[in-house]
């Protein structure tokens, strides 16, 4: 017997809803900044989050993280994204549901 697709799909949607905030970190300032979700989706075993930056600074983004509705860090990963003050950055985070 195996998990049913409807059950797995329902739980995947729950996980996507549970991720409430995205943040990005600039090591030069030592601060976390709030990002804005432009998309949350699920394909197979991978959750995808697309985030846009909200600041107007020239920074290098060195980390990204996702927080759940309780404020706990659900995911954190390293990046190296150079962003100018006149342009935003779009960040895509692909997270497998099962880590190997």
DSSP file (Angstrom, degrees, kcal/mol; ACC not computed):
  #  RESIDUE AA STRUCTURE BP1 BP2  ACC     N-H-->O    O-->H-N    N-H-->O    O-->H-N    TCO  KAPPA ALPHA  PHI   PSI    X-CA   Y-CA   Z-CA
    1    1 A X              0   0    0      0, 0.0     2,-0.3     0, 0.0     3,-0.0   0.000 360.0 360.0 360.0 143.5    0.0    0.0    0.0
    2    2 A X        -     0   0    0      1,-0.0     2,-0.0     0, 0.0     0, 0.0  -0.873 360.0 -80.8-130.7 162.3    1.3    3.5   -0.8
    3    3 A X        -     0   0    0     -2,-0.3     2,-0.2     1,-0.1    -1,-0.0  -0.360  52.7-115.8 -59.2 141.2    0.3    7.1    0.0
    4    4 A X     >  -     0   0    0      1,-0.1     4,-2.3    -3,-0.0     3,-0.2  -0.559  14.0-124.7 -82.5 146.6   -2.5    8.3   -2.2
    5    5 A X  H  > S+     0   0    0      1,-0.2     4,-2.9    -2,-0.2     5,-0.2   0.878 109.8  54.8 -59.3 -41.2   -1.9   11.1   -4.6
    6    6 A X  H  > S+     0   0    0      1,-0.2     4,-2.1     2,-0.2    -1,-0.2   0.898 109.5  47.9 -62.0 -39.2   -4.7   13.2   -3.3
    7    7 A X  H  > S+     0   0    0     -3,-0.2     4,-2.1     2,-0.2    -2,-0.2   0.932 113.6  46.5 -65.4 -46.2   -3.3   13.0    0.3
    8    8 A X  H  X S+     0   0    0     -4,-2.3     4,-2.2     1,-0.2    -2,-0.2   0.899 112.2  50.7 -64.4 -41.1    0.2   13.9   -0.9
    9    9 A X  H  X S+     0   0    0     -4,-2.9     4,-2.2     2,-0.2    -1,-0.2   0.908 109.6  51.0 -62.4 -42.2   -1.1   16.8   -3.0
   10   10 A X  H  X S+     0   0    0     -4,-2.1     4,-1.8    -5,-0.2    -2,-0.2   0.911 111.3  47.4 -62.4 -42.9   -3.1   18.1    0.0
   11   11 A X  H  X S+     0   0    0     -4,-2.1     4,-2.2     2,-0.2    -1,-0.2   0.856 108.9  54.6 -68.5 -34.6    0.0   18.0    2.2
   12   12 A X  H  X S+     0   0    0     -4,-2.2     4,-2.2     2,-0.2    -2,-0.2   0.924 108.3  48.8 -63.2 -44.1    2.1   19.7   -0.4
   13   13 A X  H  X S+     0   0    0     -4,-2.2     4,-2.2     1,-0.2    -2,-0.2   0.879 109.2  53.9 -62.6 -37.3   -0.3   22.6   -0.5
   14   14 A X  H  X S+     0   0    0     -4,-1.8     4,-2.1     2,-0.2    -1,-0.2   0.924 107.3  50.5 -62.6 -44.2   -0.3   22.8    3.3
   15   15 A X  H  X S+     0   0    0     -4,-2.2     4,-1.2     1,-0.2    -2,-0.2   0.923 109.9  50.3 -59.4 -44.8    3.5   23.1    3.3
   16   16 A X  H  < S+     0   0    0     -4,-2.2     3,-0.4     1,-0.2    -1,-0.2   0.904 111.9  47.4 -61.7 -41.3    3.4   25.9    0.7
   17   17 A X  H  < S+     0   0    0     -4,-2.2    -1,-0.2     1,-0.2    -2,-0.2   0.846 105.5  60.1 -67.0 -33.2    0.8   27.8    2.8
   18   18 A X  H  < S+     0   0    0     -4,-2.1    51,-1.4    -5,-0.2     2,-0.8   0.784  84.7  84.9 -68.6 -28.3    2.9   27.2    6.0
   19   19 A X  E  <  +A   68   0A   0     -4,-1.2    49,-0.3    -3,-0.4     3,-0.1  -0.680  54.9 164.8 -77.8 112.0    5.9   29.1    4.5
   20   20 A X  E     +     0   0A   0     47,-1.9     2,-0.3    -2,-0.8    48,-0.2   0.718  49.6  29.5-106.1 -26.0    4.9   32.7    5.3
   21   21 A X  E     -A   67   0A   0     46,-1.9    46,-2.7    15,-0.1     2,-0.4  -0.965  52.5-158.1-140.7 153.1    8.0   34.9    4.9
   22   22 A X  E     -A   66   0A   0     13,-0.5    13,-3.2    -2,-0.3     2,-0.3  -0.990  15.2-176.5-128.6 140.6   11.2   35.1    2.8
   23   23 A X  E     -AB  65  34A   0     42,-2.6    42,-2.4    -2,-0.4     2,-0.3  -0.959  11.4-156.6-134.6 153.7   14.3   37.0    3.8
   24   24 A X  E     -AB  64  33A   0      9,-2.2     9,-3.2    -2,-0.3     2,-0.4  -0.964  14.2-140.8-129.5 150.4   17.7   37.7    2.2
   25   25 A X  E     -AB  63  32A   0     38,-2.5    37,-2.7    -2,-0.3    38,-1.0  -0.892   6.8-160.1-118.0 136.6   20.9   38.6    4.0
   26   26 A X  E >>> -AB  61  31A   0      5,-2.0     4,-2.0    -2,-0.4     5,-1.1  -0.963   6.4-159.8-113.1 115.1   23.6   41.0    3.1
   27   27 A X  T 345S+     0   0    0     33,-0.7    -1,-0.1    -2,-0.6    34,-0.1   0.807  88.8  63.0 -66.2 -28.2   26.9   40.3    4.9
   28   28 A X  T 345S+     0   0    0     32,-0.4    -1,-0.2     1,-0.2    33,-0.1   0.856 116.8  28.9 -65.1 -33.9   28.2   43.8    4.4
   29   29 A X  T <45S-     0   0    0     -3,-0.7    -1,-0.2     2,-0.2    -2,-0.2   0.643  98.9-134.7 -97.8 -18.0   25.4   45.3    6.5
   30   30 A X  T  <5 +     0   0    0     -4,-2.0     2,-0.3     1,-0.2    -3,-0.2   0.790  63.9 123.4  68.6  27.5   24.9   42.2    8.7
   31   31 A X  E   < -B   26   0A   0     -5,-1.1    -5,-2.0     2,-0.0     2,-0.4  -0.908  59.6-134.3-126.2 149.5   21.1   42.5    8.2
   32   32 A X  E     -B   25   0A   0     -2,-0.3     2,-0.4    -7,-0.2    -7,-0.2  -0.821  24.7-158.3 -93.8 139.3   18.3   40.4    7.0
   33   33 A X  E     -B   24   0A   0     -9,-3.2    -9,-2.2    -2,-0.4     2,-0.3  -0.911  20.4-111.4-118.8 146.7   15.8   42.0    4.6
   34   34 A X  E     -B   23   0A   0     -2,-0.4    20,-0.4   -11,-0.2   -11,-0.3  -0.601  31.3-159.0 -77.2 132.0   12.2   41.0    3.9
   35   35 A X        -     0   0    0    -13,-3.2   -13,-0.5    -2,-0.3     2,-0.5  -0.589  12.9-126.3-100.0 170.6   11.6   39.6    0.5
   36   36 A X  E     -D   52   0B   0     16,-2.3    16,-2.6    -2,-0.2     2,-0.2  -0.980  20.1-125.5-122.0 125.7    8.2   39.5   -1.3
   37   37 A X  E     +D   51   0B   0     -2,-0.5    14,-0.3    14,-0.2     3,-0.1  -0.475  28.6 172.8 -67.3 132.8    6.9   36.2   -2.8
   38   38 A X  E    S+     0   0B   0     12,-3.1     2,-0.3     1,-0.4    13,-0.2   0.544  72.2   7.0-107.9 -19.2    6.0   36.4   -6.4
   39   39 A X  E     -D   50   0B   0     11,-1.5    11,-2.6     2,-0.0    -1,-0.4  -0.960  49.8-173.5-161.7 142.8    5.3   32.6   -6.7
   40   40 A X  E     +D   49   0B   0     -2,-0.3     2,-0.3     9,-0.2     9,-0.2  -0.983  29.9 154.9-132.7 126.3    5.0   29.5   -4.6
   41   41 A X  E     -D   48   0B   0      7,-2.6     7,-3.0    -2,-0.4     2,-0.4  -0.953  33.2-139.7-149.2 167.2    4.6   26.2   -6.4
   42   42 A X  E     +D   47   0B   0     -2,-0.3     2,-0.4     5,-0.2     5,-0.2  -0.998  16.1 176.0-132.0 131.7    5.1   22.5   -6.2
   43   43 A X  E >   -D   46   0B   0      3,-2.6     3,-2.1    -2,-0.4     2,-0.3  -0.940  66.2 -47.5-137.8 114.4    6.4   20.2   -9.1
   44   44 A X  T 3  S-     0   0    0     -2,-0.4     0, 0.0     1,-0.3     0, 0.0  -0.488 123.6 -21.1  62.5-123.3    7.0   16.6   -8.3
   45   45 A X  T 3  S+     0   0    0     -2,-0.3    52,-3.5    -3,-0.1     2,-0.5   0.218 119.9  93.9 -99.7  12.7    9.0   16.5   -5.1
   46   46 A X  E <   -DE  43  96B   0     -3,-2.1    -3,-2.6    50,-0.2     2,-0.4  -0.922  58.1-154.6-117.4 127.0   10.3   20.1   -5.3
   47   47 A X  E     -DE  42  95B   0     48,-3.0    48,-3.3    -2,-0.5     2,-0.4  -0.812  15.5-158.7 -91.6 135.9    8.9   23.2   -3.8
   48   48 A X  E     -DE  41  94B   0     -7,-3.0    -7,-2.6    -2,-0.4     2,-0.4  -0.965   9.5-174.3-119.8 132.0    9.8   26.4   -5.7
   49   49 A X  E     -DE  40  93B   0     44,-2.6    44,-3.0    -2,-0.4     2,-0.5  -0.992   6.5-162.6-124.7 126.4    9.7   29.9   -4.2
   50   50 A X  E     -DE  39  92B   0    -11,-2.6   -12,-3.1    -2,-0.4   -11,-1.5  -0.944  15.8-178.2-110.7 130.6   10.3   33.0   -6.3
   51   51 A X  E     -DE  37  91B   0     40,-2.9    40,-3.4    -2,-0.5     2,-0.4  -0.955  16.2-152.3-131.4 141.5   11.1   36.1   -4.3
   52   52 A X  E     -DE  36  90B   0    -16,-2.6   -16,-2.3    -2,-0.4    38,-0.2  -0.895  26.4-114.1-112.0 149.3   11.8   39.7   -5.2
   53   53 A X        -     0   0    0     36,-1.9   -18,-0.1    -2,-0.4    35,-0.1  -0.381  18.8-163.9 -76.2 158.5   13.9   42.1   -3.2
   54   54 A X        +     0   0    0    -20,-0.4     2,-0.1    -2,-0.1    -1,-0.1   0.398  55.8  90.3-124.6  -1.1   12.4   45.1   -1.5
   55   55 A X        -     0   0    0      2,-0.1    -2,-0.0   -21,-0.1   -22,-0.0  -0.430  64.2-140.2 -94.5 171.4   15.3   47.4   -0.6
   56   56 A X        +     0   0    0     -2,-0.1     2,-0.3     2,-0.1    29,-0.1  -0.352  63.4 112.3-123.9  50.3   17.0   50.1   -2.7
   57   57 A X  S    S-     0   0    0     27,-0.2     2,-0.8    30,-0.1    30,-0.1  -0.838  71.6-116.9-121.9 156.7   20.6   49.4   -1.8
   58   58 A X        +     0   0    0     -2,-0.3     2,-0.3    27,-0.1    26,-0.2  -0.861  59.9 143.8 -89.2 110.7   23.7   48.1   -3.6
   59   59 A X  E     - C   0  83A   0     24,-1.7    24,-3.3    -2,-0.8     2,-0.6  -0.932  52.7-123.3-143.3 163.4   24.4   44.9   -1.7
   60   60 A X  E     - C   0  82A   0     -2,-0.3   -33,-0.7    22,-0.2     2,-0.5  -0.973  28.4-141.3-109.2 119.8   25.6   41.4   -2.2
   61   61 A X  E     +AC  26  81A   0     20,-3.3    20,-2.1    -2,-0.6   -35,-0.2  -0.702  27.4 170.0 -82.3 122.3   23.0   38.8   -1.1
   62   62 A X  E     +     0   0A   0    -37,-2.7    17,-2.1    -2,-0.5     2,-0.3   0.591  59.7  24.8-111.6 -15.0   24.9   36.0    0.6
   63   63 A X  E     -AC  25  78A   0    -38,-1.0   -38,-2.5    15,-0.3     2,-0.3  -0.990  55.0-165.9-146.7 154.1   22.0   34.0    2.2
   64   64 A X  E     -AC  24  77A   0     13,-2.5    13,-2.6    -2,-0.3     2,-0.3  -0.975  12.2-177.8-133.8 151.6   18.3   33.4    1.8
   65   65 A X  E     -AC  23  76A   0    -42,-2.4   -42,-2.6    -2,-0.3     2,-0.4  -0.997  19.2-142.5-149.9 154.7   15.9   31.8    4.2
   66   66 A X  E     -AC  22  75A   0      9,-2.3     8,-3.0    -2,-0.3     9,-1.5  -0.945  17.8-158.9-115.0 136.1   12.2   30.8    4.4
   67   67 A X  E     -AC  21  73A   0    -46,-2.7   -47,-1.9    -2,-0.4   -46,-1.9  -0.908  11.4-132.1-116.9 143.4   10.2   31.2    7.6
   68   68 A X  E >   -A   19   0A   0      4,-2.7     3,-2.1    -2,-0.4   -49,-0.2  -0.253  40.1 -88.5 -84.3 179.2    7.1   29.4    8.6
   69   69 A X  T 3  S+     0   0    0    -51,-1.4   -50,-0.1     1,-0.3    -1,-0.1   0.700 128.0  55.8 -63.2 -20.2    3.9   31.1   10.0
   70   70 A X  T 3  S-     0   0    0    -52,-0.2    -1,-0.3     2,-0.1     3,-0.1   0.487 119.9-107.7 -89.1  -4.2    5.4   30.7   13.6
   71   71 A X  S <  S+     0   0    0     -3,-2.1     2,-0.2     1,-0.3    -2,-0.1   0.493  74.0 137.9  90.8   4.0    8.5   32.6   12.7
   72   72 A X        -     0   0    0      1,-0.1    -4,-2.7     2,-0.0     2,-0.5  -0.599  62.6-107.6 -83.5 144.7   10.8   29.5   12.7
   73   73 A X  E     +C   67   0A   0     -2,-0.2    -6,-0.3    -6,-0.2     3,-0.1  -0.597  37.8 175.3 -72.5 120.5   13.4   29.1   10.0
   74   74 A X  E     +     0   0A   0     -8,-3.0     2,-0.3    -2,-0.5    -7,-0.2   0.747  67.8   8.5 -95.3 -30.3   12.2   26.3    7.6
   75   75 A X  E     -C   66   0A   0     -9,-1.5    -9,-2.3     2,-0.0    -1,-0.3  -0.992  58.8-178.9-151.3 142.2   15.0   26.6    5.1
   76   76 A X  E     +C   65   0A   0     -2,-0.3     2,-0.3   -11,-0.2   -11,-0.2  -0.981  11.6 167.7-143.7 136.3   18.3   28.5    4.8
   77   77 A X  E     -C   64   0A   0    -13,-2.6   -13,-2.5    -2,-0.3     2,-0.3  -0.971  31.8-109.5-145.3 158.9   20.8   28.5    1.9
   78   78 A X  E     +C   63   0A   0     -2,-0.3     2,-0.3   -15,-0.2   -15,-0.3  -0.626  36.0 169.1 -90.2 147.6   23.8   30.4    0.6
   79   79 A X  E     -     0   0A   0    -17,-2.1     2,-0.2    -2,-0.3   -19,-0.0  -0.910  28.9-148.8-143.6 169.1   23.8   32.6   -2.4
   80   80 A X  E     +     0   0A   0     -2,-0.3     2,-0.5     2,-0.0   -18,-0.2  -0.693  34.3 156.6-143.3  88.5   26.1   35.2   -4.1
   81   81 A X  E     -C   61   0A   0    -20,-2.1   -20,-3.3    -2,-0.2     2,-0.6  -0.963  29.7-151.6-121.5 118.3   23.9   37.7   -5.8
   82   82 A X  E     -C   60   0A   0     -2,-0.5     2,-0.4   -22,-0.2   -22,-0.2  -0.797  19.9-174.8 -91.1 124.5   25.2   41.2   -6.6
   83   83 A X  E     -C   59   0A   0    -24,-3.3   -24,-1.7    -2,-0.6     2,-0.2  -0.967  13.7-144.5-124.6 133.5   22.4   43.8   -6.6
   84   84 A X    >   -     0   0    0     -2,-0.4     3,-0.8   -26,-0.2   -27,-0.2  -0.508  26.5-114.7 -90.4 165.2   22.6   47.4   -7.5
   85   85 A X  T 3  S+     0   0    0      1,-0.2   -27,-0.1    -2,-0.2    -1,-0.1   0.732 114.8  51.8 -70.7 -21.5   20.5   50.2   -5.9
   86   86 A X  T 3  S+     0   0    0      2,-0.1     2,-0.4     1,-0.0    -1,-0.2   0.519 110.3  50.9 -94.3  -5.3   18.7   50.9   -9.1
   87   87 A X  S <  S-     0   0    0     -3,-0.8     2,-0.1   -30,-0.1   -30,-0.1  -0.970  70.4-140.7-132.3 146.7   17.6   47.3   -9.8
   88   88 A X        -     0   0    0     -2,-0.4     2,-0.4    -5,-0.1    -4,-0.2  -0.313  19.9-127.1 -88.6-178.3   15.9   44.6   -7.8
   89   89 A X        -     0   0    0     -2,-0.1   -36,-1.9    -6,-0.1     2,-0.5  -0.993   4.9-145.0-132.5 141.8   16.8   41.0   -7.8
   90   90 A X  E     -E   52   0B   0     -2,-0.4     2,-0.5   -38,-0.2   -38,-0.2  -0.930  19.8-164.4-104.0 128.2   14.6   37.9   -8.4
   91   91 A X  E     -E   51   0B   0    -40,-3.4   -40,-2.9    -2,-0.5     2,-0.5  -0.947   4.9-160.6-117.9 129.3   15.6   35.0   -6.3
   92   92 A X  E     -E   50   0B   0     -2,-0.5     2,-0.5   -42,-0.2   -42,-0.2  -0.941   3.7-168.2-111.8 129.6   14.4   31.4   -6.9
   93   93 A X  E     -E   49   0B   0    -44,-3.0   -44,-2.6    -2,-0.5     2,-0.6  -0.970   0.6-169.3-117.2 119.0   14.6   28.8   -4.2
   94   94 A X  E     -E   48   0B   0     -2,-0.5     2,-0.5   -46,-0.2   -46,-0.2  -0.944   9.5-176.0-108.4 118.7   14.1   25.2   -5.2
   95   95 A X  E     -E   47   0B   0    -48,-3.3   -48,-3.0    -2,-0.6     2,-0.2  -0.956  19.0-138.2-121.0 118.2   13.7   22.9   -2.2
   96   96 A X  E     -E   46   0B   0     -2,-0.5   -50,-0.2   -50,-0.2     3,-0.1  -0.493  10.3-139.7 -70.8 143.1   13.3   19.1   -2.5
   97   97 A X  S    S+     0   0    0    -52,-3.5     2,-0.5     1,-0.2    -1,-0.1   0.794  94.0  47.0 -70.6 -28.1   10.8   17.6   -0.1
   98   98 A X  S    S-     0   0    0    -53,-0.4     2,-0.3    -3,-0.0    -1,-0.2  -0.967  79.1-152.5-119.2 119.8   13.1   14.7    0.5
   99   99 A X              0   0    0     -2,-0.5    -2,-0.0     1,-0.1    -4,-0.0  -0.698 360.0 360.0 -90.9 143.8   16.8   15.4    1.3
  100  100 A X              0   0    0     -2,-0.3    -1,-0.1     0, 0.0    -2,-0.0   0.398 360.0 360.0-105.4 360.0   19.4   12.8    0.4
